[in-house]
Amino acid sequence: MALGGNALGNTPEEQLKLVQETAQPIVDLVEKGYEVIIGHGNGPQVGMINLAMEFSANKGGNTPYMPFPECGAMTQGYIGYHLQQAIQAELNARGIRKPCATVVTQVVVDEKDPGFAKPTKPVGSFYTKEEADAIAAEKGFIFVEDAGRGYRRVVPSPIPQRIVELDVVEQLVSAGAIVITVGGGGIPVVETETGLKGVAAVIDKDRASALLARDVKADELIILTAVDRVCINFNKPDQQELASMTLAEAEEYIGQKQFAPGSMLPKVQSCMEFVKGNTNGGVALITSLARAADALEGKTGTIIKP
């Protein structure tokens, strides 16, 4: 299951409170006998860490500049810690003896991915044009003007190719653990002659979760978001909820531009990738966190199937 940003908070305090609610539907599934692997986003969190490090370094203090892959790794650690703690407390409250662990996860991307040629993902602070030009000259960053608010650094969003710690995840699942992995889409790395090297990029967490689900031969990929079902004609008088979509129907809706590029489109595409690449007939499901258990019983949610 891939947790959307609505399942986490914008600050550590808000997140610590929200994950207690997030843990309940996750443990509902565990209680029903499901083996659960959890992926999650990290947009607000990685932005917060990146901003804090950037601000401190620019003030001329002793704080070193923190590279973007390291900021991503930090978010995997602290989001995982909060989720582990909340899930373990919920398990204990129900008398369920089951371990929960976070794997700091690297995901290989292709250094020739077209996304590197055209970075699009904004991160970090707003700057004036003069400030942005100076930083670009010093560090080689790419900046773009952002909706009249100033200039922001942009990083690539390459397609995930391989999950480095896949064997570790499989071993933990086999041992009966709930595993939290591919946080924020994973730490993007490229393969070099001397080993893996982190790169400044952001991998879509739904795509990374779909890749993981396919590789572990999951029965089902669940992408959790803010709505119970996918809709066509969204927010229009003839809005229609979809209980299911075949791959062909999903392609048709995408052709009609029914799904917003920044929100529902990547979720539907990730589900399609999982269904296409799954060798044991697995299906994908998009629904809200609160209704996850109901959706698995067919009471809500949108199923994407061959």
N, C-alpha and C positions, 0 to 999 in steps of 0.2 A: 504494500500500500504506500502511495506517495502522498504525503501531507502537504497541503497548500499553506500559504502564508497566514490564512485566517486561523489556522490551528496553533500558531505561535504568535508571540508578541513583538512589539517594536523596541522594547527595553527589557533588560534582564528581569526586572521586577514584574512587569506585565506578563512576560513569558512564563515565569515560574508559576503564576496563578493560572494562566490559560492551559498549560500542559496537564494540570490536574483534571481539567474537563476533557482534554484530548485523550488522556489515558483510559477513561471509562469505556468508550466504544471499542478501543483497541483490545482491552481485556475482555469485553463481551465476546469478541471473536475467539480469543484464546480459550475462553470458558466453553465455547461451542466445539472446541477441538481443532480449530484451524492452526496451522503453523504460520506465523506472521513474520514477515520481513518488512522493515519500515524505511522508506526514503523520505526526505524532507527538503523544503526550500531553505534559502538563507539570505534572501535579498535584503531585508532591512538590517539583519545582523551583520552581514559582511560590509554593508555600507557604513554602519555605525563604527565598526572596528577600523575600517580604512580611513574614515574621517578623523577619528581620534588620533590615530598614529600620524596621519598627514599633518593635522593641526599642531601636534606636539613637535614633530620634526621641523616644521616650518617656523616655529617660535625660537628655534636655535638652542633648544635644551639638549639634554643628553640622550633623549629618546631617538634611536635610529629610525630611518625610514624602513617601513615594513613592506616587503614585496606582497603583491596581491595573492599569490598561491598560499603564502603563510597566513594571510588574513582568513582565507577560506578554511584552512586547517583549524584555525582557532574557533571558527564558528561550528565546525563539526564537533569539536570537543565540548564546547559549553552547551550547545543545543542537545547533544547526545546525553550529557550529564543530567540536564533537566528532565529529558524524556525518560531516561533510565530510572531516575529517582521517583517520578510520578507513577510510572508503570509498575515499579516494584512495590510501591505503597498500595496501589490498587490491587495487585496480586495478593499481597499479604492480607489486605482487608477481606478478601474472599477466600482465604485459606488455600490459595493455589501456590504450590512450590514450583517455581520456574525461574531460571536465570534470565537476565536481560543485559545485553552488552552492546557497546558502540564500537564500530570499526572505523578508524580514520582511513578513508578510502581514496585511493588515487584512480583516476580514469584516463586512459590513454586517448589522445586525440592525434589526428594527422597534422603535422606541421604545414602540410600543403593544402589543408582545408580552406575552401574559398572564404570562409568566415574571417580568416586572418588578414585577408586582403581588404576587407571592409568591416572594421569594428563598428558595432552598433549598440553595445550594452553600456549605458552611462553609469559611472561609479564615482564616488567621492564628492569633493567640494565644488562649489561654484566659484569661478574666477573671472576677473576682467580679461579682456583680450590680451592686454600687456602681460598680465601675470601668467596666463595660459601659454603665451608665446615663449616666455622665459623658461617655464618648466619644460615645455616641449623641446627647447634647444638644449637644456641640461640633461634631461632624462630620456628623450626620444618618445615621450607619450604623444598620443593623438587626442586632440580636443575638438569638440563641436559646440556650436551655439545651441542652447537648450531653452526653447520657448520664451525667449526674451529675458530669461533670468540670469544669464551669464554663460560662461563656457565650462563644460565638464569633460573630464576624461572619458573616453569610450574604449572598451575592450572587446575582443572578438567573442563569438558564441559558437564554437565549433561543435560538430557532431561527435558524440561519444563512440569510441571504437572498441575498447576493451577495459574491463574492470580488473585492476591489478590484484586486488585482494579477494577475488572470487572464491578461491579454494578455502580461504579462512572463513568466509561467510557460510559456505556449504558445510564446513566442519561444525561450526557453531549451531546451525540449524539442525544438523544430524544429532548433535548432543542435546537437543531439546530447548535451545535458547531462543528468545525473541531477539532479533538482530536489527540494529539501527545502522544503516550504511548509506553510501552515495549521498551524504548530506550536501545540500546545495548543488547537486549534480555531480559531486565528486571534485577532488582537487585535479585540475587539468594538468597532465604531464605529456611530454613527447619523449619518444625513444631516441637515444643517442648512442654513439659507440661506447661511451663510458657508463651508460645506465639511463635511468629516468631523470628528466629535468622538468621542474615546474614552469608553467607559462602563465602570463597574465591573461586570463580568459574566464568566462563564466559558461558552464555547461547547463543546458536546460534540465532541471531536475526530473521532469516527466519523461524526457527522452532517456536519461540515465536509468531511471526506475524501470522503464520498458525494456532496456537492454539487460538489466539485471534479472528481471522477471523471466525473460526469454532464456537467459543462460542457465538459470537454476531450474528451468522447466516447470515454472509455477503453473498451477491450475488456473489462476486468475490474477490479473493485474487490476488493482483498484486505485483510481486517481480521485483523491478527495478534494473537493473545492467548496465554493460557497452556495451552490445550488443543488437541489435534490436530483434534477434531471437536466440533460442538455435540451436546449430549445432551438427551434428554427423561428425566423421572424421575431427574434428576441426584442422585447420591449415595444412591440407593435400590437395593434388591435387583434391581429390574427396570429399572435404568438401560439406556438404549439409545442408541447412537451413530447419528447421522444422516449418511448420505453425501450426501443432497440434500434440498431442500425446495422445493416450488412456493410461489408467493405465497399461494395459498389454504391450503396446509398450514401455512405459517408463521402466518397469521392464526388458524388453528384452535388451534395450540399456544399462541399469545399469549393467546387466550381461556381456555385451560386453566391459565394462569399457570405455564407450564413454564419460563420464563426469568426469572432474577432481575433486578429493576428496576435495581439498581446495577451490574450487570456484563454479562450476556449479552443482556438485553432491548434496550438501545440499539444493540448491535452488529447484532442481527437486524433491528431497525427501520431502521437506516441502510442495510443491504444491500437491504432491500425498497424503500426510497426510490430508491436507485440503479437497481435493475432496472425499477421502474415508470417512471422518468423517462428511461431510456436509449433513444435512438431507433435504435441500430444493433445491438440484440439482445445487449447486454452482460450478463454474469452476475456475481454476487458470490460471494466465497469467504471462509469463516472457517476459520482454521487456526492452528497455532503457527508462530512464526518459524523454528524449526529445520527444520520440514517444508514450508516454503513451496514449494520447487522440486518436491518429491514431490507436493504438493497440485495444482500446476498440471499435473502429468501424470496426475492422477486417482487417485493411490495413497492419498491421505488427504484430510482436509478435508471441509467441508460446503459444497456449492454451493447458492446460492439462485437460482432461475431462474423465468421467467414461468409 
